[in-house]
Amino acid sequence: MDSIDSPDRYVSFKGIDCEGNSRRIVERLYMHIDDPAKTNAFWERFRAKLAVAGDPLKRQADGLCLLCANIYYIADLFEEQADEEGLAMLRRLEDECC
């Protein structure tokens, strides 16, 4: 892919819907971890952090920061679940927003 075709996230986030992209990843993530057979202690702690991510007085990090900091764990989950769409969404988020 030519550098002209892809945004340079280190120069500008203008025109990139990082918040929307992160919300879609969170929805996709919940699709998996809401299933008791697919969750574990890590995802339960992650869920608790996401629950307060929108509250600046309670959060440790916002949703985008949480996703970017845990991208490899999320990718592992999506790979384990053969969630190709989730992986593609995650790659885009990483390339454009993290």
SULCOR-V602761 format. One line per field, one symbol per residue. phi: phi as a letter, one per 20 degrees, with the letter a starting at -180 (. if undefined). A space follows every 10 residues. Layout:
BEGIN
phi = ???
END
This chain:
BEGIN
phi = .ffffdfefe dbdgndefff ffffffgfff geffegfdeb fgffffgfff fdfedfedfe bfgffffffc gffffgfffg elefffffff gfgffece
END
